[in-house]
């Protein structure tokens, strides 16, 4: 007896998520290589002095880990809605994984040049955020437009999709801020971390705002129609 098509599609989406989880895990593991390098100092400094001397490497590791982990959280939430995949979606998802694997490189630049060339280092890291937001938006937009989610969850998922579209605008703005103010850009990225650390809550807030605006528009239309009829 052949398995139902729905079960087969669910299995395929699960395989994509499992493969993606592996890539996320590898990317996070690569981050620690930058820390291991500081254990081979060229001078005779003791361990504590060496660690304090390379504080920017620990900071970059924390930022890189947080970045990839938040990406994984958002990817996981997206796959709570996506119940089937197609070949094109695999490539869209692959682009996100490609960008995620670039994060350790951007983090290494941040660690090495944070003090020397902070503007350029943060701009490179910020550009990586732009690519991540584009990739995340691409996954949600493709899934929404090609009906890879169930029909009864499309309305809510649309709000989820919109937070990534707005995320593109936000990361582009933060990137240009990097060129003028490093500390202001860092504050903007901290806000980004906090907001996307809980994507469901962010989506719920956006959905409430959309419903409130929709009800206001509906009420205005009703009042206008009543005035016209009167």
N, C-alpha and C positions, 0 to 999 in steps of 0.2 A: 504494500500500500504506500503510495507516494504521500509525502508530507504536504500539508496545506501551503499555499503560496504565501500566506501571511506569516506563518512560522518561518519559512525560508527567508523572507525579507528581514524579519526580526533578527535572525541568525547572522545575516550579512551585515546589518548595522552594528551588531554586537562585535563582530570580527573587526570592523573598522575602528570601533572604540578601543578594543583591546590592543590593537596594533598602535594606535595613537598614544595610549597610556605608556606603552613601552618606549616610544620616542621621547615623551615627556620625561620619563625616568632617566633615560640616557642623557638628555640635555642637562638635567639637574646634577647628575653625577659629574659631568664635564666641568661644572663650575668649581668643584673642589680642587681640580688640578692646579688652578691659580694659587690656591692656598698652600698646596704641597710644595710648590716651587720656592716659597719663602723659607722653607726649612733647610735650604742649601745656600746659606749666605756666603758672599765672597769675602767677608771679613770675619773676625773672630768674636762677633757679638754673641752674648748669651741669648737663650731662648726668649726670655721676657722682653729684652731690648729689641730683638728681631721682630717679635710680634707687634710691639708698639710702633716700631719704625715702619711697619707695613700695614698700618691701621686702615688705609684706603682699600687694601685688598679684602679685608674682612667686611668693610662697608659695601664694597661692590658685590661680594658674594651674597650678602643679605639682600641687596636690591635685586640681584639676578635671580636668586632663589624665590623671592616674593613674586617677581614678575612671572616666572614660569609656573609657579604654583597657582597663581590667580588665573593664568591662562588655562591651566588644567581644570580648575573649578568651573570656569565658564564653558569650557568644551564639554565637560561632564553634564552640566545643566542643559546644554543644547541637545545632547543625545538623549535626554529624558523625553524630548519631544519628537526627535527624528526616529521613525520606526522602519524606514526603508532607505536604500541608497541606489544610485546608478553610477555608471562609469564616470560621468563628468563630475559628479559629487566627489568621487575619490580623488580627482585631480585638485579640486577646490580645497578639500581637506588636506591634501598633500602640500599645498602651498602654505597652509598654516603651520604644518609640521616643519617645513623648510625654514620658515621664519623663526620658529621656536629654537631650532638648532643653531641659528645665528646668534641667539641671545648670549651664550657663553663668550663668543668673540667680542660682542659689544661690551659685555661686562669686563672682559680682560682689558679692553681699551680704557674703560672708565677707571679701572684700578691702577693702570700704569700712568695715565696722563691726567688724573683728577687734579693733582696739584700743579703739574707743569702747564697743561693746556686745558683747563677746566671747561672752557666754552666749547671747544671742538669735541672734547671727550663726551660731554653731556649731549651735544648735538647728535653725535653718532648714535648714542644710546637712545635719544629721542626719536631719531629716524627709524630705529628698530621698532619703537612703539607705534609709529605710523603704519608700518608694514603689518604689525600684529593686528591693529584695529581694522585695517583693510581686509585682512584674511578672515578675521572673526565675522566681520560684516558680510563677507562673501559667502561663508558657510550658511549663515542664517537666511540671507536673502535668497540663495539658491534653493535651500530646503523649502522656504515659504512659496516661492514662485513655481516650483516644480512639484508641489504637493507631496513632499516627502514626510509630512506630518499629518496626523489625523485631522479631519475637517472640523471636529468639535473643539479643537485646541488652537485653531488658526488665529482667532481674535486675540487671545492672550499672547501667542507666539509673535504676533505682529509687533506688539509693544516690546517684547524681548529683542526682536530684530532691530527696532528703532534705536535702542540704547547703543548699539554698536555703530549705527550710522552716525549718531551724534558723537560717538567716541572718535570717529575719524576727524571731525572738525576740531574736537578738543585737542587731540594729539598734534595736529598740524599747528594749531595756535601755540601750544606749549613748545613745539620745536622752534618756532620763530622767537619765542620769549628767551630760549636758551642763548640766542645770539646777542641778547642785550642784558639779561640778568640771570646769572646762574642760580642764585638762591630763590628767586621768584619761580623759576622753572622747576626747581626741586619741590617747592611747595605745591605747585600744580600737579606734579606727578604723585605726591603723597595723597592729594585729594583723589586722584584717579585710582590709586591703590585701594583707598578706603571704599569708594563707591562700587568698584567692580569686585571687591572681595565678597560681596553678597549680591550677586546679580538678580536673584529672585526678589529681594526687597526693593532693589532699584527699579525693576520692571513693575512691581506692584505700585510704587509711587508714580511712575509714569502713566500707568493705566488709570489711576485715580484722577490724575490731571486731565487725561484725555476724556474720561467720562464726564468730569465736571465741565470741561469746555463744550463737550457735545450736548450736555443738558442745557447749558446756557444758550447755545445756538438754537436748540430746539424750542426753548421757551420764547426766545426773541421772535422766532418764525411764527409761533402760535399767536403771540401778541400782535404781530404785524398782520396776520391773516384775520384775526378778530377785528382789528381796527379797520381793515379794508372792507370786511363784510358789514360792519356797522355803518 
